[in-house]
Amino acid sequence: ILALLICISSAAQQGKLFIIGGGKRPQPMIERLIKEAGIKSRGYGIILPMSSSEPDSSVWYAKIQFTDLGLTNIVGMNFNKGDTPNKATLDSIKNASLIYISGGDQNKFMDIVKGTGIVEAIHKAYQNGSVIAGTSAGAAVMSKKMITGNELKHPDYSATFRNIEADNIEISKGLGLIDGIIIDQHFVKRSRYNRLLSAAIEYPDHLGIGIDESTAILVNNNIAEVIGESQVIVIKNPAQSKKNQQGLLGANDLLISILLPGQKLNLNN
């Protein structure tokens, strides 16, 4: 019997991931994020805006949603490529109750944090029980295998793939807070089905999760709960099927689920 083995792993399971598909963040979603992080009365949160081309604006727009709900313990912490954070700065990240990664370009974020100790600090915070949140690009960076947004065969970027082709999807290294899944964002709004189908076929031992705008998944102990206003699309390739005919990808018996707010998914099944 062929079965799909999805191995979800991280340095530890004490923390939670709050992965937002981009777009507007409704107030009930932010309230749930605050509740899960427990920062209403203790601790502090850090916004990491390095994905953005305008990090100051990114911090402001993210922070105002928290301050509107009465929080004053949220700060922005921006880094540029080549920066070397000192121990005190890294300790601040490690000890944060909430780390929030903004939208923008996931490749830019990973390029800036690589080799700085920031990745390790985020992992330590997660091990200590923190909530690691991210929206759009900040969602893509969560997994070990990260969608870059680029097409290898069609470098003139489009919002979605035009075809389902072999050797076309570019996958890079993300933060690795969760393994065995590939995350896509803005999913329903931008019709990114071809992209995630390509990923599910090219990486058949991974689960493809497409999160729509104004929607998130809260991952806690390998259970993902859908939060927000729209859907989450889940693509499995249980037979690990993959066909390549003159560059076109094919597969049999893919499983597709459309999850609604409130539904839960066991990431180990």
Secondary structure, 3 states (H helix, E strand, C coil): CCCCCCCCCCCCCCCEEEEECCCCCCHHHHHHHHHHHCCCCCCCEEEECCCCCCHHHHHHHHHHHHHCCCCCCEEECCCCCCCCCCHHHHHHHHCCCEEEECCCCHHHHHHHHCCCCHHHHHHHHHHCCCEEEEECHHHHCCECEEEEEEECCCCCCCCCCCCCECCCEEEEECCCCECCEEEECCCCCCCCHHHHHHHHHHCCCCEEEEECCCEEEEEECCEEEEEECCCEEEEECCCCCCEEECCEEECCCCEEEEECCCCEEECCC
